[in-house]
Amino acid sequence: MEITYASPSSLDLAASSASAASSSTSAMPHANRPVKVIPLQHPTTSSSPLDQSFLSDAFNKRIEILKRMTWIEWIEMVLPCFRWIRTYNYREYLQVDLMAGITVGVMLVPQAMSYAKLAGLQPIYGLYSGFVPIFVYTIFGSSRQLAIGPVALVSLLVSNVLSGIADSSSELYTELAILLALMVGVLECIMGLLRLGWLIRFISHAVISGFTTASAIVIALSQAKYFLGYDVVRSSKIVPLIKSIISGADEFSWPPFVMGSITLVILLVMKHLGKTRKYLRFLRAAGPLTAVVLGTTFVKIYKPSSISLVGDIPQGLPGFSIPKSFGHVKSLIPTAMLITGVAILESVGIAKALAAKNGYELDSNQELFGLGVANILGSFFSAYPTTGSFSRSAVNHESGAKTGLSGLITGIIMGCALLFLTPLFEYIPQCALAAIVISAVMGLVDYDEAIFLWSVDKKDFLLWTITSVTTLFLSIEIGVLVGVGVSLAFVIHESANPHIAILGRLPGTTVYRNIRQYPEAYTYHGIVIVRVDAPIYFANISYIKDRLREYEVHVDKSTRRGPEVERIYFVILEMSPVTYIDSSAVQALKDLHQEYKSRDIQMAISNPNREVLLTLSKSDVVELIGKEWYFVRVHDAVQVCLQHVQSLKEYLKTADTADPSPDEKPSIFQRLLKNRGEEDTSITEIESCNKKPTDSRDTDPQLEPLLSRKP
């Protein structure tokens, strides 16, 4: 099937100006104006890509890409580290990579122990989690600056779910944490291999900001027991935590509170100086180590009995062991999925940002796979779930890291700490580790984002508030589910209620724009031009039909031109923004056409894209509406409709009062076409209502429709 459309070789604006200058001059003959006719070829049914399944098409494209890959590209796909190893510049990169690796390693050692305590585990498991996964990620991960290991948010999630299954001091608790790392790794690998990283896009930034803000508050309150000197209930809800803190106030001990507060102030001051002054940026990374050294020195000298210490930590590297307690897999699946989502958001988000800053490409799915392998192999060496850290990755980048070598250096430092330094860790005050956690999560309290959302988008602010409140008062899991659910509800609402605009013509142009955005744009009597700014499908077609009926009745008449008629006779659908139309929408268009036809209203279609036009053609909507009512531009459709409106006006004035009976009465368009004259009239004359027009097919070639008429 061949469909053609025409476009003028000269500017339509110039033609309009010439016509306006001499309203008595008739339009140029069709044959004297050069017209470029361009065929619009449609594929046959057998070769149409629309008839192929989406999965088959995607699979074939992937196979073609793999076939074109060289052996070097194959190696880089399996081992992304080969990309930077192959082009490593020792003179420029070695020194900065060494410095960055040492800096992050010094920062990670105390943080790893702190986050393990937050997760309800012994500090040694934090060190294990910062050892093997780092080496694995360096090989299989695609980011060169991302610093992975234990993080506060994941540690809180681990503690939250496992505390309801086993006691934190039991062996089962530790086994479940390690099993959780294996499950998270498997999920991340599956998502990476199936290229499902796009699923996380459905979680909006407002949800993430609200979730992390509430989680940071819960994390800080959970560390209060190390400052106050008495036990506080383990919970992910703010109310039980506050109740527990208040009820145990009579057991308050001032030595750990004073020491923890001083340590926290030192950490915050060093972090602030490291962020605000370039020459002091090393202080940001040195803060945790400084807190540990000062706290340990104080304890060694004064030996205060009221300050609890970390205690004995096993010395040596972790041994190989297979995760146990597989009977609890079913109960851990929701948490594993939640941790996977958080890992994707934290790791992939910051990895992409760092890749852009350092001028290289990052594959999100490869990143997921690298994180998954790191967690799987880490679980065989007693690690609990790990992911990318915002703070350590920022320090790694600021320290000048260029490649994954900085990660290897960090891993080596962690290994040295496990082999030689664990006897010294015995005297680290627990309040110092708690201060490290609190200083790290304070940056996650994103109140600036809330202020920004309030001023920019109240809907997103509401989403932020709902997520924060539900996370604080109900639980982390419920908070995430509610936030994502409300976010999806907003998306569905926007999709089911798309933006629809009435278009008008900008003075002196052939451009048609939203009359609410451009009040100077004018419309025409008897014609309404509607643009649907979304795909048309089953969820929004009912809303669109309701709006079309509404626009047919309630149209602003203050800036209308052309022949004056009492009601709407033409509805023009501008479909250039419509990227897709489904079977429900097709059926609705058929129903709408019949409804319009019964009220003597003609529908016209302007500028549908190839896929939409083909769908309309296959479903016989093109034949139903009529090929002559499909146009390249809105202006083409308006000119044709203007000719018809003028003829309708003249016909209605001269129509015989003795019409046939209602059962035999033809439509007004049938009677109009039957009595149509042959006189030619310019569009300018029609707009000024000076002369009766003729059929647009014999006048301006700009009036030629998108689809060729039936012979």
N, C-alpha and C positions, 0 to 999 in steps of 0.2 A: 504494500500500500504506500503510495507516494503522497506526501502532504507538502504544500508549498506556501510560502508567505512572501510578501513584497515589502520593500522599504524604499523610500524616495532617495534619489541620489543627491538632492539638494536639501538644505536645512529647512525643516518645516516652519521654523520661526520666521525665516525670511519670506516664505510664501505667505504666511499669515500677515506679515507687515505690509506686503505688497497689496494683499487683498483689502486690508483695512484702509489703505491710502485711496483706493478707488472702489467703493462699494458697488458701483454700477457695472463694473467689469466682470464678466462671467468667468468661470474657471477655465483654465487652459484645457484644450482637448487632451484626451487620454493618450493618444498616439504621439503627441508632440513632446511629452514629458518623459525623459529616460527613467526607466524603472529596472532595478536589479532584482531579478527573481532567483531566489536561492532554494533549492529543493531540500526538504527535511526528510531524510530517509529513515524509515523505521525498520528494525531487525525483524526477521521472520520469527514465527513462534518457536521454531526449534532451536534458534540460536540466541534467543533473548536471554540476557543475563538475569532478567527478572524471574525467569522460569526455573533457574537453577537454585538449589538450596543454598542457604547462606553458609552453612558449615562446609559443604562441598566446595564452594567457591573459595572460602578462606583456606581450606586445606590445600587446594590446588595452587593457590598463590604462594603458600608457605613452601610447598615442594619445589616450585620454580626458583624461589630464593635460595633454598638449600642446594639446588643443582648448580647454581651459578657461583657458589662460594669456593674460594681457593683453599688449599690445605692450611695456610696461615690463618685464614678466617675461621676455619674449623677449630683449630687449636685455641684461638682467642675466644670462641664461643664456649668451649668446654672449660678452659682455664683463662678467665679474664685477666689474671695477673700477667699473662704473657704479653699483653698490650703495653704495659709500662716497662716490663723487663727488657723487651726487644728494643725499646728506644731510650733506655735509661742513660742519663747524662751524669756521670759520676762527679764531674767537676762542679756542676751547678746544684745538683740535687742531694748529694750524699750528706753534706754538712747540715743542711736544713732538715733533712729527714731524721738524722740522728738526734738533733736538738728537739724536734717535735715529738719524736718517740719517747725520749727520756722525760720530757715535760708531762706528757699524758700518762706515762707509766707512774711517775711520782704522784700524780693526781689520783690515779685509779686505785692504787693500793689501799689507802684509807677509805675511799669511797666504796670499794667493793665490800669491805668488811661492814661498813655502815649499812649498805643496802641489804646485805645478807641478814643482819639483825632486824631490819624492817620487814623482811620476808618471813621472819620467825625461825631462821636457820642459824647455825653456828657460823661465826665470821669466816672460817676456813672455806666454806662453800662459796662465799663471795669471791675469794681468791681463785678458787678452782674455775669459777664461771668467767673470770677475767684472764684465763690462761689458754686453754685449748681452743675455745671458740675464736679467739683473736687470730691465731695462726690459720685456722680453717677458712675464716672469712677473707683473709688476705689473699688466699689462693682462688677462692670461688666468687668473691664479691667483686662488683664492678666499680665501686667508689674508691677513690684513692685517699680521701680525707676522713671518711666516716670512722668514728671510734666506737666499737661495739663492746658490750659487756653488761654487767648488771645496771639497771636504772631504777629510779624510785617508783615510778608508776607501775611497772611490771612487778616489782617486789611487793607493792601493796596489793595487787591483784592476787598474787600467789598466797600471801598471808590471809587475805579475805576468804578465799575458797577453802584452803587447807585447814584453817582453824575450825571450820565446821565439821571436818571429817576426822581429824586426829589431833592429839595434843602436840604442841610445838616441840616438846622435849622428847617425844617418842621417835623411834627409828622409822616408823611408818610415815611420819610427817616428811622426813628427809627423802624417803623413797618416792613419795608422791610428787614432791617438788622436782626431782630428777626425771620422773616419768612425764611430768608436764612439759619439760624441755623437749623430750622426744616427740610428744604429740604436737607441740607448736612447730617443731622443725618439719615434721611430716606434712602438716597443713601448708606451711610456707612453700615447701618444695612442690607440692601438688599445684598450688596457685601459680607458682612460677612456671612450671612445665606446661600447664594449660593456659598460660598467659591471661590469668584472671585478675591481674592487678587493678584493672579498671573498675572492679566492683566497689572499691573503696571510695570512688568518686561520689557515691551516693551519700556519704557522710559529709555534711557541710562544715566549713571552717568554724561557724558559730557553735556547732555541737562540740567540736574538738576543744575549742577555747573554753566553753562552759564546763566540759568534763574535766579538763586538766586543772582548771581553777579550783573546782570543788575537791578534786582528788588531792591537790596540794594542801588544802586546808586540813583534810582528814589525815594526811601523812604527818603534817606538823603536830597536830594534836596527839597522834599516836606515839610521838616521841617525847611527849611531856613527862612520862613516867621516869625517864632518865634524868630529867631536870628536877623533878619534885621529890624524888627519893622514895616513892611508893608505887605499888602496882596500879595500873589503869587497865580497865577492861579492853580486850582486843576486839575492835569493831570497825566496820567501814562506814558507820552512820555517826553523824555528829552528835545527836542527842544522847546516846549511851555513853559516848566519850566524855561529854561535858558533865553529865550526871556523875560518872565515876570520878572525874577530877575533883568535883565539888565535895562529894561524899567522903573522900579520903584526905581532905584538907588538913585534918588534925594530925596526920602523920608526916606533914611536910618537913623536909630536911634542907636547911639552907646551904651547906657546903656544896653539894652537887649543883644546886641552882645557881650559886655564885660562879662556880667554875664553868658550868655550861653557858651561862650568859656572857661571861668574859670571852670564852672561846668563840661564841656566835658573833659577838661584836668584832673581834679580830678578823674572822672570816669575811664578814660583810664589808669591813673597811678595805681589806686587801682586794676583794672582788671589785669594789667600786673604783679603787685606784687603778687596778689592772684594766678596767674597761674605759676609763676616762683619760688615762695618760699612756700614750704609746710606749714611752721608754720604761714604764713600770708594768707592762702587760704580763711579765713573768710572775707577778704577785698573784694573779688570778689562779694560775695553776698551782702555785706553791702554797696557797691557803690551806687546803686539807692537810698537807704534810706538816705545815707549821703548827696547826692545831693539835695534831697527833704528837709531835715532838714536844711541844710545850706541856701538854697534858701528861705525857709519860714522864717527863723530867720532874714535874711537880710531884707526881705520885712516888717516884723513886726517892726523892729527897725527904718528903714529909710523911709519906705513908699514911694518909688519912683513912680511917676505918669506915667512914660514912659514905665514901665514894666507891661505887661498884666498878669492877674492872672486867675487861674482856675475858681474862682467864687463859688457861692453857690452850694452845693452838697446835695441832699436829704439824710436824715438820716433814717436808718432802713433797715430791710431785704426786698428783693424783694417779691412782692405779686404774687399770681398765676393768670395768664391770658393766654388766648388762642391766638396764633398769628393771625394777621388780614391781610387784603389786599391780599387775595388769587387770585385776578384777575391779579396780576403781576407774577404769578408762571411761566408762559411760558417764559417770558423775563429773568427770573432768572435762568432757567435750565442750560444754558452753564456755568455760573459762579459757580453754585452749583457743577457741575461736576468738574470744574477746582479746586475749593477749596477742594473737596473730594480727587482728585489726589494728591494735595500738602500735605493734611493731612496724606494720606497713606505714602507718601515718607518720610515726616518728622517724623511722629510718629512711624510707624512700623520700619523704618530704625534705629532710635536711640534706640527703645525698644528692638530690636533684639540684638544690640550691648551690651546694658546694661545687658540683660539676660545672654548673653554668659560670660560676665565678672563676674557675680554673681552666675553662676552655676545652672541655672534653665532653663527649656524649655519654649518657648513662641509660642503660636498659633497665626499666623498672622490674621487668619479669626476671631478668638475670640477677638483679639485686635481691629479689624475693628468694630465688633459688639459693643464692650464696648465704643468706641469713638462715634458711632452712637447713642446709648442710652443716652450718656452724652449730646450730642447736642440736641436731641429731648426733653428730660426733661428740659434741660437748657433753651430752647426756651419758655417753659411755665413759666419761671421765669425771662424773659426779658434779656436773654443772646444772644449775637451774636456769630457767629461760632468760635469754639475753637478747638485746637488740641495740640499735644505735642510740647514742646519748647526745642530746642537744649540746650540753655544756662541754663535754670532752671533745666533741667534734669541732665545736667553735674554737676551743683552745688549740686543737691540732691544726686547724686552718690558719689561725692567727700566728702560730709558731712557725709557719712557712712550709708545712708538709706538702710534698709534691707527688709522692707515690705511696704505694702500700708498704714500702720499707719501714715507714714510721710505725705502722701497726706491728710489724715483726719486732721492732725494737721495744715497743710497749710490752709485747708478749714475753720477750726475754727478761725484762725487768720484773714482770710478774713471776716468772720462773725462779729468778734469783731470790725474790722475796720469800717464795715457798721453801726454797732450799736453805737459806741462810738467816732470814730475819724473823721467822715466826717466834723464836724465844723472846724477842724484844716486844712483840705485840701483846704479850701476856699482861703488861702493865698499862695498856691503853685505857683511859677512863671511858666508860660507856656514855657519859654525858658529852664527851668530846665527839664521839661518833654520831650521837644524836644531833649535835650542833652542825656537823657536816651535812647531814640529811636535811635539816631545816633550812640551812643557807642555800642548798641546791634547789629545793622546791619553792622557795620564795619567789624565784623568777618565773615560776609557772602560774602564779596568781595574776591573771591577765585582766586587771580592772580597766586598763587603758583600752582594751578591745571592747569592753562593755560600753564605755563612754563613746567610742567611735561608732559602734553599731546604733546607739541611741540617736546620734545626730544624723546618721546616714540612712539606716533602714530599721524601722521599728519592728518589722516582722522578724528580722534576724536577731534583734535584741531580745524579743520574746522567746525565740528559740534558745538563745544563750541562757536566759533566766530559767526557763523550764528545765534545761539539762542540768544546770548548776544546782537548782533546788532539789530536784529528784535524786541527784547523785549524793547530795549532802544528807538528805533526810530518809531516803529509802534504801539505797545501796548503790554501789558502783555499777553492777550489772544492770539493775533496773534503770539507773540514770542514763546509761548508754542506749539501752533499748528504747526508752521513752524519747530521748533526743533524736535517735535515728528515725523512729516512727513518726514523730511530729515533722521532722525534716522531709521525709517521704510524703507525708500528707500535704505539706505545702507544695511540693513538686507536682503531685497529682492534681491538686486544686488549680495550680497555674496552668497545667496541661489541659485540664477539663474546661477551663474558662479562659481561652486564649484572648489576646488583644485583637480587637477588630476595629478598623478605622473606616470612617467615611472620607472619601477623597474628593478634593476640589482642584480646579486648575489654577496654577499660579499665574497672575496677570502677565501678559506679554510672553508667555512660554507655552510649551506643550507638555509641561511637567505637572503631574498630579500628586498632591501630597495631602496628609491628614489635615482636615480643616480645623481641628482643635489645636494642632501645633502651629498651623499657618492660618490665622484668622482672615488674612487677605485673600486666600484662595476662594474661588467662587464655584458654585455648582450650577446645574441646569434643571429647568422645570421638566418634570416627567421622567427624570433619570436619577438613579442613585448608584453611586460607585462605591463598592465595599471591598476592602482588602483584609484578608484573613492572615494574620502573622504567625502561623503555626501549621504543622501538619494537620490534616483533617482525618480523624479516625473515630472509632466507636465511642470513645469517652467524651469527646467534645462536640460531636455533630449535633446533638440535641441543643446545646447552648448556642451554637452557630445559627441553627435554624430559627431559634427564638429571637436572636438579635436581628436576623435578616427581616423577619416579620415586623419587628419593632421599628427598624429603619425605614421600612416601606411606609409606615404610618406617620412616625414622628421624625421629620426631617426639618432642619433649620432652613427657612425660606428667605432669610434676610439678604443673602448674597447670591440669589439665583438669577440666571440669565436664560436667553433663548425663548422660544415660543411658549406662551403661558398656557398650561393645561391644569386641570383640576386635581389630578392625582398622578401617581407613579405608573409609568407604562414599561419602563426598562430597568432591570437590575443588572449591573455589570460587576462580575466577580474578578478582581485583580488577584491572580493566583501565583505570581512570581515568588512570594515567600513560602508557598505551600510545597514542601519537599516530598510529601508522601500522602497518599489517599488510600484508604482501605475499602473493603467491600461494603461495610456498614455505611460509610460516607457516600459511596456510589449509589446505594439504594436510597439514601436520604436525598441526594441530588435529584434522582428520578422522581421521588415523591414531591419534592419542592417544585420541580418543573411542572408537574401535573397540577399542583396547587396554583401556581402562577398562571398557568394556561387557562384554568377555569375562571380566573379573574382578569383575563386579557392583559397579562404581564409577560414580557419576553425576557428570558435570561440570556446574558452574553458572558463569555469567558475570555479573559485577557491574559496572555503570556503564561500559560502553564508550562512547566518544565517537561523534559522528555518522558520521564517515568510517569508523571501524572497524566500527561496526554495519552500515553500508550494505555494506561489503565482505563481511562475514560473511553478510549476507542474500543478496547476489548469488551467492555461492559455495555457497549451500544449507547452510551450517553452522548457521544458525538453525534450519532445519527438522530437520537431523540431530540436534542436541542437544535440541531441543524448546523452543518459545517460552516454556513455563512455567518454564524454567530460566535466564531472563535477568531481572536485577533492577536496580532503581534504586540500592540501597545494599547494602553487605556485610551489614548487619544484616537486611535483608529476606531475603536468601539464607540466612543462618544460621537464622532462625526457621523457614523452610520445611524446611530440612535437619534441624533439631532434631525437628520433628514426625515426619519420616520415620524418623529414627534411633530414636525411641521406639517407633514402630510396628514397625520391623525387630526391635528387641529382643523385643517381645511376640510377634511372629510366630515368630521363631526358637525361642522357648521352647515354643510350642505346635505347631510344625510336625510333621506326620506323618512318622514314621521311614521309612515305606514310600513313598519318593518314586519318581516315574517313572524310567525308564532315563535315563542321561546324554544320549542322543541326543534324547529327547523332553522333557527337563527344561526348563521355562521359567526365565527369569532371576528372581532374587530380587525384583526390582522389579515384574515382571509379576505374580508371585504375591501380592506385598504389595498392589498396587493392586486386585487382584481381590477380596481378602478385607478390604479397608479398612472400618473401622466409621464411624459417623456421630457419635460422641460428641465434644463440644467440650472442649478443655483449654487453659488458659493456658500461655504460655511459661515463666512462673515455676515452675509445677508440673512442667513437663517437666525444667527444669534441676535441680529437687530430686528428680526421679524419683518423684513422688507419684501420677501419674495417667496413663492412656493418652490420647494426643491423638487428634484427628481431622484431617481434611483441612484444610490451611491456607486453602483457598479459602472456607471457611464461617466463619472466625473473624476475627481482627484484620485490618482493611484494610491495615495495614502490611505484611502478607504478600503483598499483590498484586504479581505480578511485573512486570518492565519491559515484556515483550511480551505482548500479549493471547493467550490460549490458543485453540487450534483449536476451532471450534464443534462 
